[in-house]
């Protein structure tokens, strides 16, 4: 079942005034960067943030020293983001020493208290089940409660719950998210230039503001259809950014119909 098919009923309420939806620009983060040319391509395309994975088991892992080296290429107002999974406060503080302006992103089992220990602005990842329709009501993930527990976070990042940590490139069912969440959200998990418009139109009405985070969806593809993890495609980055801007334009022009299908949009 596609997201468009699942989303037969639009959200009943918007968490923000429609006028705010019309004027809001979706922020963009390109994550899992490992090369200078990919940092430069993200900046040139207009990304607001770039992410470095400081989780050793990840195929996109970079050492803190390498992350600092890459972050030094960033111009003002492009934010470096450091992704951690169950790291100690000492490890996090040491990594941040080389990147003073970094935003933290927690993707493991960190408690609200653990997220506060480094004393840095942070994002908290929420691992959303791939499809909760089959789950009993009392077993479903409570995003509203989760956002309240991590209210100190700058935003809650929504990613699919898969085995392991650090993001799995899978897309969860956006239509099953609560209709109103009193938090800034970052939509992640399996985003591509082809589906990000649909994701923005479905999720933005449900929250205070929306950003998007992409990694595998802008990586170089192999002959078998897989991606080269950590190796980004400048063309795909540009296509992704163009698709996000197309969604923003659509909302600005049609904000009174912001939950409708994006089928009428031109291809990105």
Secondary structure in CASP SS format (residue, H / E / C, confidence):
PFRMAT SS
TARGET T0000
AUTHOR 0000-0000-0000
METHOD secondary structure of the structure
MODEL  1
X C 1.00
X C 1.00
X H 1.00
X H 1.00
X H 1.00
X H 1.00
X C 1.00
X C 1.00
X C 1.00
X C 1.00
X C 1.00
X C 1.00
X C 1.00
X C 1.00
X C 1.00
X C 1.00
X C 1.00
X H 1.00
X H 1.00
X H 1.00
X H 1.00
X H 1.00
X H 1.00
X C 1.00
X C 1.00
X C 1.00
X E 1.00
X E 1.00
X E 1.00
X E 1.00
X C 1.00
X C 1.00
X C 1.00
X C 1.00
X C 1.00
X H 1.00
X H 1.00
X H 1.00
X H 1.00
X H 1.00
X H 1.00
X H 1.00
X H 1.00
X H 1.00
X H 1.00
X C 1.00
X C 1.00
X C 1.00
X E 1.00
X E 1.00
X E 1.00
X E 1.00
X E 1.00
X C 1.00
X C 1.00
X C 1.00
X C 1.00
X C 1.00
X C 1.00
X C 1.00
X E 1.00
X C 1.00
X C 1.00
X H 1.00
X H 1.00
X H 1.00
X H 1.00
X H 1.00
X H 1.00
X H 1.00
X H 1.00
X C 1.00
X C 1.00
X C 1.00
X C 1.00
X C 1.00
X C 1.00
X C 1.00
X E 1.00
X E 1.00
X E 1.00
X E 1.00
X E 1.00
X E 1.00
X C 1.00
X C 1.00
X C 1.00
X C 1.00
X H 1.00
X H 1.00
X H 1.00
X H 1.00
X H 1.00
X H 1.00
X H 1.00
X H 1.00
X H 1.00
X C 1.00
X C 1.00
X C 1.00
X C 1.00
X C 1.00
X E 1.00
X E 1.00
X E 1.00
X E 1.00
X C 1.00
X C 1.00
X C 1.00
X C 1.00
X C 1.00
X H 1.00
X H 1.00
X H 1.00
X H 1.00
X H 1.00
X H 1.00
X C 1.00
X C 1.00
X C 1.00
X C 1.00
X E 1.00
X E 1.00
X E 1.00
X E 1.00
X E 1.00
X E 1.00
X E 1.00
X C 1.00
X C 1.00
X C 1.00
X C 1.00
X C 1.00
X C 1.00
X C 1.00
X C 1.00
X H 1.00
X H 1.00
X H 1.00
X C 1.00
X C 1.00
X C 1.00
X H 1.00
X H 1.00
X H 1.00
X H 1.00
X H 1.00
X H 1.00
X H 1.00
X C 1.00
X C 1.00
X C 1.00
X C 1.00
X C 1.00
X E 1.00
X E 1.00
X E 1.00
X E 1.00
X E 1.00
X E 1.00
X C 1.00
X C 1.00
X C 1.00
X C 1.00
X C 1.00
X C 1.00
X C 1.00
X C 1.00
X C 1.00
X C 1.00
X C 1.00
X C 1.00
X C 1.00
X H 1.00
X H 1.00
X H 1.00
X C 1.00
X C 1.00
X C 1.00
X C 1.00
X C 1.00
X C 1.00
X C 1.00
X E 1.00
X E 1.00
X E 1.00
X E 1.00
X C 1.00
X C 1.00
X C 1.00
X C 1.00
X C 1.00
X C 1.00
X C 1.00
X C 1.00
X H 1.00
X H 1.00
X H 1.00
X H 1.00
X H 1.00
X H 1.00
X H 1.00
X H 1.00
X H 1.00
X H 1.00
X H 1.00
X C 1.00
X C 1.00
X E 1.00
X E 1.00
X E 1.00
X E 1.00
X E 1.00
X E 1.00
X C 1.00
X H 1.00
X H 1.00
X H 1.00
X E 1.00
X E 1.00
X E 1.00
X C 1.00
X C 1.00
X C 1.00
X C 1.00
X C 1.00
X E 1.00
X E 1.00
X E 1.00
X E 1.00
X E 1.00
X E 1.00
X C 1.00
X H 1.00
X H 1.00
X H 1.00
X H 1.00
X H 1.00
X H 1.00
X H 1.00
X H 1.00
X H 1.00
X H 1.00
X H 1.00
X H 1.00
X H 1.00
X H 1.00
X H 1.00
X H 1.00
X H 1.00
X H 1.00
X H 1.00
X H 1.00
X C 1.00
X H 1.00
X H 1.00
X H 1.00
X C 1.00
X C 1.00
X C 1.00
X C 1.00
X H 1.00
X H 1.00
X H 1.00
X C 1.00
X C 1.00
X C 1.00
X C 1.00
END
